[in-house]
Amino acid sequence: MQTLVAKRGAARRDPAAFADLGQPIGRTDIVRAVDSGDSALVARIVAGDEEALGEVWERHGPAVFGHARRLTGSASIAEDVAQEVFVSLWAHPERFDPGRGSLRGYLGVHARRRAIDLLRQDSRRSTREKRHFTMNERREQVADGIEDALELSGTVRGAIARLPRDQREAVELAYFGGLTHCEIAARLGIPEGTAKSRLRLAQAKLRSWLEPVAQGAS
């Protein structure tokens, strides 16, 4: 907590200054959480008192961390939650209203909300990963619009050359290089979603250009 307090000035400007907050938290032997005392501490934080923030951490940090850990089942996520809760208190102490409850309760509510947010983010990330196509499916996404339309490589290459540069690069890496959209994203230094979008747009254009030629040839 001493490190956290020492970063008062930086934390006001940038909450990331608390990046090392997630340290092992021990339990205190003496319970010092008195509501009137908490209100006075928050008032001192509003005034920019660094030591007050340290005292609040000593009083309620272990409880916030423990609450977050029970909710998330992860010590590392709980550390992130505790960090963000106290960063928020330091940045916006005026949001605490002693008339609506205790400081420990206030911090607990914020810990719960942040823990749920982080769990939802992990869930969405997992869902996106499960929806990813396999390598063969990535190749087929582009190849179906090309190979099924026409087998003449010269015509295909000519159509690919008509694509915008960003789409053309993605198609060449997928069709000729055999890369997945994840690998294309890494190669080009772009987000995976952007790589996938470029491939889809290119596929639609190539189909519209090549299918009439293929039908005429047949």
Stockholm file with secondary structure:
# STOCKHOLM 1.0

chainA/1-218         MQTLVAKRGAARRDPAAFADLGQPIGRTDIVRAVDSGDSALVARIVAGDEEALGEVWERHGPAVFGHARRLTGSASIAEDVAQEVFVSLWAHPERFDPGRGSLRGYLGVHARRRAIDLLRQDSRRSTREKRHFTMNERREQVADGIEDALELSGTVRGAIARLPRDQREAVELAYFGGLTHCEIAARLGIPEGTAKSRLRLAQAKLRSWLEPVAQGAS
#=GR chainA/1-218 SS CHHHHHTHHHHHHCGGGGTTCCCCCCCCSSCCCCHHHHHHHHHHHHTTCHHHHHHHHHHHHHHHHHHHHHHHSCHHHHHHHHHHHHHHHHHCGGGCCGGGSCHHHHHHHHHHHHHHHHHHHHHHHHHHHHHCCCHHHHHHHHHHHHHTTCCCHHHHHHHHHHSCHHHHHHHIIIIITCCCHHHHHHHHTCCHHHHHHHHHHHHHHHHHHHHHHHHHHC
#=GC SS_cons         CHHHHHTHHHHHHCGGGGTTCCCCCCCCSSCCCCHHHHHHHHHHHHTTCHHHHHHHHHHHHHHHHHHHHHHHSCHHHHHHHHHHHHHHHHHCGGGCCGGGSCHHHHHHHHHHHHHHHHHHHHHHHHHHHHHCCCHHHHHHHHHHHHHTTCCCHHHHHHHHHHSCHHHHHHHIIIIITCCCHHHHHHHHTCCHHHHHHHHHHHHHHHHHHHHHHHHHHC
//
